[in-house]
Amino acid sequence: MDIQEGIRMAAIGAIPIIFAITVHEAAHGYAARYFGDDTAERAGRISLNPIHHIDPLGTILLPAITMILGGILFGWAKPVPVNFGRLRHPKRDMLWVAAAGPFSNFLMAIFWVLVMKFAYLAPGPYVDALSTMSRIGLSINVVLMVLNLLPLPPLDGGRIAVSLLPNHIAWKYAQVERYGFFILLLLLATGVLSAILMPLVYGVYQLLEWVF
């Protein structure tokens, strides 16, 4: 992909990328409020307005660069603040709060699959752009869902693992969170992350293709 085509793709993909990342974070906030923690609500983070969730580097710059260079779409938003100690049942409810983000990405992936299927009904000049947008929306949401379900704190999958593990193991496993971001960067730099993600990503693609 040349630079000009990459820039066109980044412009078309801006909407699905921003909403994939920000709705993911808002979902955590909605779930946390439901289970008793209003920290995100008091911080003004329970919102579908992307402005409240955008991280200039993780939500805009990094996804644009990875798209222009043709790599795996990758990015993040400002994490929604959750005080797990304020949940009604902290260890149990942590699972549902953590799972809300990836689940929102799964729902958005389904939405973009449907858009892709019916894009041909759009007025002629918009068919190509809408098809491209839906492919990008499907890709970023599936990648975000699979990535965040990896059992590595502070990813959502890590928090789900902590919720499910026995207390004495969960406490020790939670300590990995302080190193989690650096482990993730190492896996990304060495290509291990891509080797882990891609079979899972393609598996989700095949599932959605089979269902729809």
C-alpha positions as CSV (number, residue, x, y, z in Angstrom):
1,M,0.0,0.0,0.0
2,D,1.5,3.4,-1.0
3,I,1.3,6.4,1.3
4,Q,-1.5,8.1,-0.7
5,E,-3.7,5.0,-0.5
6,G,-2.8,4.6,3.2
7,I,-3.9,8.2,3.9
8,R,-7.2,7.6,2.1
9,M,-7.8,4.4,4.1
10,A,-7.0,6.3,7.3
11,A,-9.5,9.0,6.5
12,I,-12.2,6.5,5.6
13,G,-11.5,4.4,8.7
14,A,-11.4,7.3,11.2
15,I,-15.1,6.8,12.3
16,P,-15.0,3.0,12.8
17,I,-11.6,3.2,14.5
18,I,-12.5,6.0,16.9
19,F,-15.8,4.4,17.9
20,A,-14.4,0.9,18.2
21,I,-11.9,2.2,20.8
22,T,-14.1,4.7,22.6
23,V,-17.3,2.5,22.8
24,H,-15.1,-0.2,24.3
25,E,-14.1,2.1,27.1
26,A,-17.6,3.5,27.6
27,A,-18.9,-0.1,27.9
28,H,-16.6,-0.6,30.9
29,G,-18.1,2.5,32.5
30,Y,-21.7,1.4,31.9
31,A,-21.0,-2.0,33.4
32,A,-19.1,-0.6,36.4
33,R,-22.1,1.7,37.2
34,Y,-24.5,-1.2,36.9
35,F,-22.5,-3.2,39.4
36,G,-22.2,-0.4,41.9
37,D,-19.1,1.8,41.0
38,D,-19.9,5.3,39.8
39,T,-16.3,6.4,39.5
40,A,-16.5,6.6,35.7
41,E,-19.8,8.4,35.8
42,R,-18.5,11.1,38.3
43,A,-15.5,11.5,36.0
44,G,-17.8,12.2,33.0
45,R,-16.5,9.0,31.2
46,I,-19.8,7.2,30.7
47,S,-20.4,8.7,27.3
48,L,-20.5,7.7,23.7
49,N,-18.9,11.1,22.8
50,P,-15.4,10.1,21.5
51,I,-14.0,13.4,22.8
52,H,-14.2,12.1,26.3
53,H,-12.2,9.0,25.5
54,I,-9.7,10.0,22.9
55,D,-6.0,9.5,23.6
56,P,-4.1,11.5,20.9
57,L,-1.4,8.8,20.6
58,G,-3.4,5.6,21.0
59,T,-6.7,6.6,19.4
60,I,-5.5,8.7,16.5
61,L,-1.8,8.6,15.7
62,L,-1.0,4.9,16.2
63,P,-4.0,3.5,14.3
64,A,-3.3,5.9,11.5
65,I,0.3,4.9,11.3
66,T,-0.4,1.1,11.4
67,M,-3.1,1.6,8.7
68,I,-0.8,3.6,6.4
69,L,2.0,1.1,6.9
70,G,-0.3,-1.8,6.3
71,G,0.2,-3.5,9.7
72,I,-2.4,-4.8,12.2
73,L,-4.7,-2.1,13.4
74,F,-3.7,-1.3,16.9
75,G,-4.6,1.4,19.4
76,W,-6.2,2.4,22.7
77,A,-8.3,5.1,24.4
78,K,-7.9,6.7,27.8
79,P,-8.8,3.9,30.2
80,V,-12.1,4.4,32.0
81,P,-11.5,4.7,35.8
82,V,-13.0,1.8,37.7
83,N,-12.7,1.3,41.4
84,F,-13.2,-2.4,41.7
85,G,-13.4,-2.1,45.5
86,R,-16.7,-0.2,45.1
87,L,-18.4,-3.0,43.1
88,R,-21.0,-4.8,45.1
89,H,-19.1,-8.1,44.7
90,P,-15.6,-6.9,43.6
91,K,-14.0,-10.2,42.5
92,R,-17.1,-11.6,40.8
93,D,-18.3,-8.4,39.2
94,M,-14.8,-7.6,37.9
95,L,-15.4,-10.3,35.3
96,W,-18.5,-8.6,33.9
97,V,-16.9,-5.1,33.9
98,A,-13.8,-6.4,32.1
99,A,-15.9,-8.4,29.6
100,A,-18.1,-5.5,28.7
101,G,-15.4,-3.9,26.5
102,P,-14.6,-6.9,24.3
103,F,-18.3,-7.7,24.1
104,S,-19.1,-4.2,22.8
105,N,-16.4,-4.8,20.1
106,F,-18.1,-8.1,19.1
107,L,-21.4,-6.3,18.7
108,M,-19.8,-3.6,16.6
109,A,-18.1,-6.3,14.5
110,I,-21.6,-7.8,13.8
111,F,-22.8,-4.3,12.9
112,W,-20.0,-3.8,10.4
113,V,-20.6,-7.2,8.8
114,L,-24.2,-6.2,8.2
115,V,-23.1,-2.8,6.8
116,M,-20.7,-4.7,4.5
117,K,-23.5,-7.0,3.2
118,F,-25.8,-4.2,2.4
119,A,-23.3,-1.6,1.2
120,Y,-24.3,-2.3,-2.4
121,L,-27.7,-0.6,-1.7
122,A,-26.0,2.7,-1.1
123,P,-25.9,5.4,-3.9
124,G,-23.3,4.5,-6.4
125,P,-20.5,7.0,-5.4
126,Y,-20.7,5.7,-1.8
127,V,-20.6,2.0,-2.3
128,D,-16.8,1.7,-2.4
129,A,-16.2,4.0,0.6
130,L,-18.9,2.3,2.7
131,S,-17.5,-1.2,1.8
132,T,-14.0,0.0,2.8
133,M,-15.3,1.5,6.0
134,S,-17.1,-1.6,7.0
135,R,-14.0,-3.8,6.4
136,I,-12.0,-1.5,8.6
137,G,-14.7,-1.5,11.2
138,L,-14.8,-5.3,11.2
139,S,-11.0,-5.6,11.4
140,I,-10.4,-3.1,14.2
141,N,-13.3,-4.5,16.4
142,V,-12.2,-8.1,16.0
143,V,-8.6,-7.3,16.7
144,L,-9.5,-5.2,19.8
145,M,-11.8,-8.0,21.0
146,V,-9.2,-10.7,20.6
147,L,-6.3,-8.6,21.9
148,N,-8.2,-7.5,25.0
149,L,-9.2,-11.1,25.8
150,L,-5.6,-12.2,26.1
151,P,-5.1,-13.3,29.8
152,L,-2.5,-10.6,30.5
153,P,-3.2,-7.9,33.1
154,P,-4.0,-5.1,32.6
155,L,-5.9,-6.3,29.5
156,D,-9.5,-7.3,30.0
157,G,-8.7,-10.9,29.7
158,G,-6.2,-10.6,32.5
159,R,-8.9,-9.1,34.8
160,I,-11.2,-11.9,33.8
161,A,-8.6,-14.4,34.8
162,V,-8.0,-12.7,38.1
163,S,-11.8,-12.9,38.7
164,L,-11.9,-16.6,38.0
165,L,-8.7,-17.7,39.8
166,P,-8.7,-18.8,43.4
167,N,-8.0,-15.8,45.8
168,H,-4.4,-16.8,46.7
169,I,-3.4,-17.3,43.0
170,A,-5.5,-14.3,41.8
171,W,-3.6,-11.9,44.1
172,K,-0.3,-13.0,42.8
173,Y,-1.4,-13.0,39.2
174,A,-2.7,-9.4,39.6
175,Q,0.8,-8.3,40.4
176,V,1.8,-8.9,36.8
177,E,-0.2,-5.8,35.9
178,R,2.7,-3.5,36.7
179,Y,4.7,-5.2,34.0
180,G,1.8,-5.9,31.6
181,F,2.3,-3.0,29.2
182,F,6.0,-3.7,28.8
183,I,5.3,-7.4,28.2
184,L,2.8,-6.4,25.6
185,L,5.3,-4.1,23.8
186,L,7.9,-6.9,23.9
187,L,5.4,-9.3,22.3
188,L,4.6,-6.7,19.7
189,A,8.2,-5.9,18.9
190,T,9.2,-9.6,18.5
191,G,6.2,-10.6,16.4
192,V,5.0,-13.0,19.0
193,L,1.8,-10.9,19.5
194,S,0.9,-11.1,15.8
195,A,1.6,-14.9,15.8
196,I,-0.9,-15.3,18.7
197,L,-3.5,-12.9,17.5
198,M,-3.8,-13.7,13.8
199,P,-5.1,-17.3,14.1
200,L,-7.7,-16.1,16.7
201,V,-8.7,-13.1,14.5
202,Y,-9.2,-15.3,11.5
203,G,-11.2,-17.7,13.6
204,V,-13.6,-15.0,14.5
205,Y,-13.8,-13.9,10.9
206,Q,-14.8,-17.4,9.9
207,L,-17.4,-17.6,12.7
208,L,-19.0,-14.3,11.5
209,E,-18.8,-15.4,7.9
210,W,-20.5,-18.7,8.8
211,V,-23.3,-17.0,10.8
212,F,-23.9,-14.2,8.4
